[in-house]
């Protein structure tokens, strides 16, 4: 650490370190209340904010956020530890709810933006502290005040210099990140656009039918619904190995991911009468998460399907090609149709077999099915390659951001 730098406990450099209020919510008027959803990517968003009836419960003056305050999410798995600084004056009287902690620096001790960066540096440690408290997802005020140390130069001029360097560097990183994210969206949009054009610009010999009519002609649908006397696996039956028990979440990138799926004992699986799927079957999620699809390719004798997933099996390969089915299930037109069919007003989306049978299916001759599938295979591989490239670039930008912060707060900039 360079000369002129201090290392202090966080609580020692703050004039306020306290949770917000327990709001009396109202639709209009009152006081603006920020919540955990408002704190993301080190920025404060007022869009998810709600309103508090200050006539029912007054807000202490200290709990109105001020320019320079850092807000810390202090409860919840996945949200605990996020930090964001108030970098512009609130446009109205604004507080935070009891799931967020206001961390306010002592006057005159910091260049305000430096204080914000200083808490970003310890953000990961804050997250770990929440996860490490006996499985609890609460971050006590005392933990935040006493467990974390911060380092800073005493000179406000030096703090401002560091802020200027970080602001400039992070603005460049933000532009690079936005460009990479846009490129990632463009790659995926290109594939979806091609899918749309393939199935909307039909050529000679194409016919329109329904999935129900195709079932009679050779596609077998085999959902596992736990009815008709079948033995339904319970959580107590789950094991670390055995027969994969596939849920919607296990349909990833067109394949069945069995690395993190649930397993059930083979003896139990053998006793079940339905729900079997084998290599080559096309799967479609139709409950909860609607519209994911994949082709079974696991090397297992068979897998089992939960009620979330239906399986389609090609019986006559001279008429129907499984990869064509899967790409049709991916097409924007089919996705819109299945989502609309599932939108019945229930809290958990579901499309039963009867509705699935009624869904449209467009069908060209077999040679055309194979040609389309081969072309989409190539485009899909290129899309996945670009996706991995841009995801690596985004990850590298995050690493660079953390490296710059590390250097700044070790006096190396």
N, C-alpha and C positions, 0 to 999 in steps of 0.2 A: 504494500500500500504506500502510495506517495506521501511525502510530507505535506501536512496541512489538511489531511483527510481525517474524518472521525468515524468511529464505529460505535453505534448506540442501539439500544433496544428500541423497537418501533414505538412502544408506548411512551418512551421518554421524549420523543420528538413531536408528539401530537398534542394538540389542545383539546381534541375531541376524538374519541374512539368508542362509538356506541351504535347499537342496533337502532332501526327506525321504529315506527309506530305499528300498532295493530289497528288497521283502518276500519272505519265504519263506512262501507262502500256505498256510493250513490252513482247514478247514471250521469248527471250533469251538475255543474257548479262545484263548489267546494275547493279542495286542495288537490293538486296533482300528486300522485303517489307512484314512484318508480318501484319496480319489482325485479326479480331475477332475470326475466325475459328482456329487460331493458339494458342488461349489461352483457355485451357480446363483442368479441374481437377488439377489446380495449377501447370500445366506444360506448357512449350513452345514447340510447334511442328512446325517444319519448312516445313513439307510436304504441307500444304495448302498455303504456301507463294507464292507471285507473284513477278514480276520483274518491276523495275522502270527505265525509260530512264533518267539517270542522265545527259546526254548531253543536253536534253531538259530543265531540271530543276535541278539545283544543290541542294544537300542536305546539310544543315548546319551541321557542325561537331558535334554540341551538340545533334543532333537528330539521330546519329548513336548509337544503343543500346550498353551498356557496361555490363560487369560482375557486378552483384548485382542490376541492374535496376529491378524494378517491373513494369510490364505492366498491365494496367487496361482497360478493355473494357468500353467505355464511351458512347456508343449509342446502341439502339436496345432492344426491349422487349425480355426477355429470355437470352440475352447475356450480357446486361449491368451489370457491377459490378464484373465480373469475374477477378481474379488476378492471375498472375503467375510471378515468379522471374526468371531472366536470371542467372542460376546457373553454367553455363560453358561459356567460351569465345566463342563468335560467330565465326564460321569458315570462314566467309567472312563479308564484310561491309554490315550491316543490319540495316534497320530502320523500322518504323511502319507507318500505314496509319492514316488518320485523325480521324478514329473511335476509336483509341487506345491512351491512355495517358501514357507517360513515366514518372515514378516516381523514381527519383534518389536521394539517401541519400547524405547528406553532408559528405565529407571526414573525416575520423577519429572518427565519432560520433557513428558508429555501426559496430559490427561484421556483415558482409554482409548478411549471412543467417538469422540472427536474424531479420534484417530489412524485409526480405521476409515474415517470419512468422508473423511479426507485422501487415502487411497489410492483411494477411489471416484472422486475428482476426476480422478486421473491414469489411470484404467482404460483409457480410449480410447487414450491415448498409449502405454500398455503394449502394447495389441493391435497398434497400428501398428508398434511397434518390432519385434515378432515377425515381422510380415509383410514388413518391410523388410530383413531380414537375408539377402539373396541368395536369397530364396525359401524359406529355412529356417523351420521352425516351432518352433524352440527359443529360449528366452529365457535367456541366461546370467546367472548371479548378478552378474557384474561390470556388465553392462548395466543391470540393475535397480538396482544400488547407485549407479552413477556417472552414468547418463544422465538420471535423473529428479530434478527438484527439487520440494520441497514448501514450502508457506508456512503459517505458524501464528503465533498470538499467544503471546508468552512467558507471559502470565498464564493460569494454570489456571482461574481464575474466568471469564475471558472465553471460554476454550475450552468450559467447561461451559455457559455461556449460549448459545453457538452450537449446541451439541449439543441443548439443550432446544428451541430454535426449529426445528431440522431434524427432530428426532424428532416433534414435534407436526405439522409440515407434511407429513412423509412418511407419518405415520399416516393423515392425511386423504387424501393421494394414493393410498395403498394401498387405502383403502376405496372411493374413486372408481374405481380401476382394477378392483377386484374386482366392483363393480356393473356396469361397462361390459362386462367379460368375461362376466358372467352374462347380461346382456342380449343379448350376441352369441350365446351358446349357446342362449338361449331363442328367438331369431329363427330360428336354424337348426333347432332341435328342432321348432318349430311347422311349418316346411315339411316336415320328415321325417314328422311325425305326420299331416299332411294327405296326403302321399304314401301312407302306410301305410293310411289309411282308404279312400282312393280305390280301391286295389287289393284290399282285403280285403272291402269291402262291395259286392259285385257285384250289378248289377241285371238286369233282364230282357234276354235276348238275349246275355248273356255266355257265352263258352265257354272251356274250358281245353284247351290243346294243348301242344306242345313246339316249341322253336325248329327242330328238325329237320323237323317236319311243315310249319312255315311256310316253310322253305327251298323245299320242293317247290311250295308255293303262291305263291311270289313273292319271298322274301327270299334274296338271294345273299350268301354268306359268302366273302370273298376275302382270307385271310391271306397274307402273304409269308413263306414258310418257307425259301427258298433251295434247295429240292429240285427234282428233275425237270429238271435242266439249266439252271435259271435262273442268271443272273449275279448273285451276291450282292455288294452294295456293300461295300467295305472302308473303313477310316478314311482311307486314302490317297485315296479317291475323293471325300471330302467337300469341298464348296466353300462359298463365302459366299453364293452365289445359285444358282438353278436350280429344280429340282423339290423341294418339301418332302418330307423323309423323316421321318415322324411316329412318335415314341415315346410311351410311356404318359405321360411327364411333360408332353407337349405337349397333352394333353386337359385343358383348364382351363375351369371355369365353364360347361360345356356346349358349348364351342367348341374348334376346333383353333387353338392359338396358334402361328403360323408366324414370329413375330418373333425367337425365339431357338432355333428348331429347326435340325436339320442339313439341309443341301441336298446333292443329287447332280446331276451334269451331266444336262441333258435328253437328250443322246444315249444315255447309259447307261440312264436311266430308260425311254426308248423301247424299248430292247432287252430289257427284262424282260417276262416273260409274265404274271405275276400281281402282286398287291399294289397295284393301282390303286384309288383311291377318288376319287369326284367329289362336287361340291356336292350336299348332300341326303342322302348316305350317313350312317348311324349307326355310330359307332365304339365299340368296347368293348375295354378293356385286359384281357388274359387271361394275362399272364406277368409275374412280378416284382411289379409293382403291379397288384393285381386289382380290377376292377370300375369303373374310371373310364369315363365315357361322354361322347360329344360328337357334335354334328352338324357335318359338314363344311360350312364356309361361308368359303371363302378367295378366291374369284375366280380361282383357278388352273384350268387345263384339267383337271388331276388332281393328286393327291398320291400318294406312295408310303407303304406301311405297313410298319413293322418287324415282326419276329416277335412283338413285345409286344402288337400291336393287330390285332383282326379288324374287318372292315367288313361292314355289313349294308345291302343296297340294296333299296329298295321297287321292285318291278317293276310291281305293279298298284295304283295309287293309289286305285282304287275300293274296295279291300278293306282297305288298311293305310296308316296315317298315320305318317310318320317321327318327328314330335315325340312321338307317343304311345309309340313304341318306346323312345325315349330316356328318357322319364320312367319307363317301366316298368323299365328298366335301373337307374334311380336308386333305385327303391323299396326300403325296408328288407328286405322279404321276398325280393326277387330278390338283393339284396346278400348276405344271409345264405346263400342257396342257392349262389351262385357261389363264395363264400369256402369253404364247406364242401366243394364239389366240388373245389376246388384244394388242399385240405388233405390231401395224400397222404404227408406225412412228409418230403418233400424239403426241402432247405435253401432252394430258390428256388421259390416257388409258381408253378404253371402249370396251366392247364386247356385241354386239347386240344379240337380241333373235335368229336370224338366225344362228349365230355362236354358241350360246349356244345349240341350237337344235342339232348341228353337233358334240358336245363333246361326247366322249365315256362314257359309263356307264357299269360297270360289275355287274352282278346280280346273286347271289346264290338263292336257294330256301328259302322261308320265314323262316322256322325254323333256318336255318343257319344264315340268316340276324339277327335274334333276339339273337342268341348265340354270334355272333361277336359283336353286339352292347353292350350286357351285359358285355362281357369281356373288351371291350374298355371303358365302363362306369367306371369299377373298376380301370383300369389303369389311366384313366383321373382324377379320384378323387384323386388317390395317387400322380399323377404329380402335381395337384393343391395344395395338402397339402405340398409337398416338396417345391413348388414355394413360397408359403406363408412363410414357415420356413426360406428359404434362403433370401427372401426379408426382413424379420424381422431381420435376422442376419446382413444384409448389412446396414439396418437402424440403428441398435444398434452400429455398428462400426463407423458410421458417428457421432452419439451422443457422443461416447467415444472420438473421435478425437476432437470434439468441446470442450468437458470437459477438455481435456488435455491442449488445447490452452488457455482456460479460466484460468486454474490454473497457467499456465506458466506466463501469463501476468497480474496476480494479485499477483505475488511474492509468490506463494504457492508451487512451485516445489523445 
